């Protein structure tokens, strides 16, 4: 716990100006700062763990109402909004001046990127951090940068690539193409893969190892439709049977679950923000689960419907909510926020194999997920096009309300218009990307707005 306290302090040093507009003033980069932070292994490590602490605390990756899981769930067909501050995302009519857009979904990711860049630069200059720790921290920093850019490019399309802490370059950066961003993501992950190993650096799964990197590589290649590499990297993770295996539905989201590839530790003496946000004990004030999905989205006998969805009823109606996390509030910490897990890797490999015409292998991977849910494997006479549809349906019922999977899946598979058009008033295809925050455009004359805004 002392390390996490130190992490918060160092994160504050790196971001003492972050409460202001992100690129408005130069960040506090100087040799003294780096000399202080990177003078030994413990301080350097705290600079990295501070990023994870910040992710778990609020906004972007936290599982709160302004996190990716919540806001992307509203943008898709997963969640219903009861919070006026979230209505624009639910209606897919987002004002570029929306404060949640600017802070949680754009500003915070760039803060993580700045911090990762600062760590990389500090480690390069440091002569005091021991080589094994330096490699571990470099691998984690590169992973963080790649992970964050994965979400930025999928939420906004073209965004600026910040690969330095030099505010003069960042302040006037142009929007890079999606191809350039994905190239950087892959480059960062490949270098990170070479630096990290199979072991978790702690007894918990809250700091990335090489399988964490490979899991994101598998997902990235899936989005790029590089089926061979998607299959390859998912197989590398799935093959680590001594570390990872599918667990019972009730145990998936426990801290240090055997299904967890990477988790975020909640703040001290609390369980997850997801549990606090989603579990209903009264009329919802933020979100509830889409009742159509809750009632008709699952096959009969699918245990995920009974284990992962519950309802609350009062005189105003019946409201459904995700029940993947079982603890709404308790100082007895039993659950951590799941970021990457094994089930997704099976689904990635199934989709990759189906597209490679390895239908038997795809069916076997899908069967692993279906059997865990209490369902029978699909008939092996199924055609490729129907199998791909079944895989997407399985992704929905397995990964709902987790890190925006549904929203991103609808976009990458080209099904957003057909799925959301009939149920979203005034839906237009340009809604697939969020607007660039107006404050960012005002502060950087080289930044342009996305179409439709």
C-alpha positions, 0 to 999 in steps of 0.5 A: 500500500505504501507503493500506491501512496507513493505512486499517487504522489509521483503521478501528481508531480508528473501532472500537477497542471493536468486539471487545466486544459491539457495542452494549454501550458507546458508540463513540468518536464525538467532534469530535476523531476527526472532525477528525483523520480528515477533515482532508484527502483522503488521511485521509478516503479511508483511512476508506473503504478501511479498510472494504474492508480489513476486509471482505477480512480476516475474517468476513462478506465475506472468503471465509473459513469464516465468510463469507457465501459459506461459511455460506450455502452450508452453509445451502443445498444447495451445501456440506457441513460438516466443521467442528463450528463450522459444523454448526449452519448446515449442519443449519439448527439454529442456536443464537442464541448461536452465536458465528459468527452474532453476530460474522461475520454480524451484528456485522461488518455493523453495524460496516461500517454504523457506519463508513459512518455515521461517514464520512458524518457526518465528511464533512458536518462537514469543510471540508478535504476537497475537493468531488470527493473528498467526493462520491466518498466519500459515494457509496461510504459510501452504497453500503456501507451499502446493500450491507450492509443488503441482506444483513442484511434477506435473512439476518434479515428485520427488523433495526434501521436504524442511520443515525447513530453516536449509540449512544444511538439505536442501543442502543435501536433497534427492528427495522424492517420489511423494507419500510422497510429496502428503502426505505432501501437504494433511497434510499441507492443512488439518492443514491450513483448521483447522486454517482458516475460511470463511472470507477473511482477507481483503476486497479483495480476495488476501489472502487465506481463508478456501475455498481457501484451500478446493479448492486446496484440491479438486484439489489434491484429483482429481489428486490422483483419490480420487473421494469421497474427490474430490467431497466432497471438491469441494462441500464445496466450491460450497456450499458457494453461499453467497460468490461465484457464476459464473459470466458473461464471461466478468467479470470473471477476474476482481479484486474481481470477485465473481468467484474468490477464490484466486487472486494475486494483480498486482504490484502498478498501473498496471494491470495483466502481463497476459494481457500484455503478451497475448494481441497482438498489433503487431507481437508476440515476445513471444507467441500466441494462437495455431490457431488450438485450436482457430479455431476448439477447440470450439463448435459452439455458444460457447461464450468463443470463441468470448469473450475469444479469439481475433486476430491480423492481419498484413502483416505477418499473423493473430495471435490469443491470449487469451483475458480473461484479457482485459487490456494490460496496464493501471494505472487504475487497474481493473483486478487481476491475477486469481489463483483459481476460482469457475468454476474449482470446478464445473469441478472437481466435475463433473469429480469426480461424473462421476467416481463415476457413479453419472452421473446425478450430473456430467451432472448438474455440466457440465451444469452450465459451458456450460450454462454460455458459451451459450451452451446447456447441454449434453444429459442425455443418454451420456455414462460414457466414453464419459462424461469423454471425454466431461469433459476434453474438457470442461476443455480445453475450460474453463481453457486454458492458466490458470496456466498450467491446460492443460499441467497437465491434459494431463499428469494426464489423460494419454493422453499426448502421443496421443495428443502431439506425432503427433504435437510435433517433437521428442516427447517422453513420458519422456518429461512429466516431466521437467528436474531437473536444472543441477545447483541443481544436481551440488550443491547436490550429492543426487539429480538425474536427471529425465529420458530422460535428 
